[in-house]
Amino acid sequence: MVGRGERHRRLVRAAVWAVFVFLALSALPPARAAGPRPGEPGEFVVTWVVDGDTVKIRGGSKVRYIGIDTPERGEPFYREALRRNIELVKGRAVRLDFCEEEPTDRYGRLLAWVYADGELVNLTLVREGLARALIIPPCGLKHAGEIREAEREARRKGLGLWYSRTGD
């Protein structure tokens, strides 16, 4: 049997050890959250493509592409925009450049410019006629000129959304 004095020494040692561990852990820098932090660009893996302008990244966050709008389910070119977005980003590491001034939209999706292999995916979709410009300040202004020019060129060429069977 352990005497009263020995029990007291064990309790003191355990308390000292607990204080030491607490102080050591509190001296460490805070751990980075698993999800992205708006305003902090980084690489993230796309786990699911929701539609032409929205994806899910590892950790479950939804990301909405800034500066563009793609057709919704049931609208012409919805499937084409979805398929092309899948080709560009699904299962791949992409660089997300988040909107600092307005980190999320009204649905809670993170707002970002999306880069795959150094290519701005937002711009690619417009250039191919699968998205239209949707310039909403403040963050939409960053690439507004490029996006608008790509839309004009897609319209001129009659690509995707701008295709006309009548030749108009």
BELVEN-V719921 format. One record per residue. RES is the residue in one small letter. OMEGA is omega as a letter, one per 20 degrees, with the letter a starting at -180 (999 if undefined). Layout:
# BELVEN-V719921
[[RES,OMEGA] [RES,OMEGA]]
This chain:
# BELVEN-V719921
[[m,a] [v,a] [g,a] [r,r] [g,r] [e,r] [r,r] [h,r] [r,r] [r,r] [l,r] [v,r] [r,r] [a,r] [a,r] [v,r] [w,r] [a,r] [v,r] [f,r] [v,r] [f,a] [l,r] [a,a] [l,a] [s,r] [a,r] [l,r] [p,a] [p,r] [a,r] [r,r] [a,a] [a,a] [g,r] [p,r] [r,r] [p,r] [g,a] [e,a] [p,r] [g,r] [e,a] [f,r] [v,r] [v,a] [t,a] [w,r] [v,a] [v,r] [d,a] [g,a] [d,r] [t,r] [v,r] [k,r] [i,r] [r,a] [g,r] [g,a] [s,r] [k,a] [v,r] [r,a] [y,r] [i,r] [g,a] [i,r] [d,r] [t,a] [p,r] [e,r] [r,r] [g,r] [e,r] [p,r] [f,r] [y,a] [r,a] [e,r] [a,r] [l,a] [r,a] [r,r] [n,r] [i,r] [e,a] [l,a] [v,a] [k,r] [g,a] [r,r] [a,r] [v,r] [r,r] [l,r] [d,a] [f,r] [c,r] [e,a] [e,a] [e,a] [p,a] [t,r] [d,a] [r,r] [y,r] [g,r] [r,r] [l,r] [l,a] [a,r] [w,a] [v,a] [y,r] [a,a] [d,r] [g,a] [e,r] [l,a] [v,r] [n,a] [l,r] [t,a] [l,r] [v,a] [r,a] [e,r] [g,a] [l,r] [a,r] [r,r] [a,r] [l,a] [i,r] [i,r] [p,j] [p,a] [c,r] [g,a] [l,a] [k,a] [h,a] [a,a] [g,r] [e,a] [i,a] [r,r] [e,r] [a,r] [e,r] [r,a] [e,r] [a,r] [r,a] [r,a] [k,a] [g,a] [l,r] [g,a] [l,a] [w,r] [y,r] [s,r] [r,a] [t,r] [g,r] [d,999]]
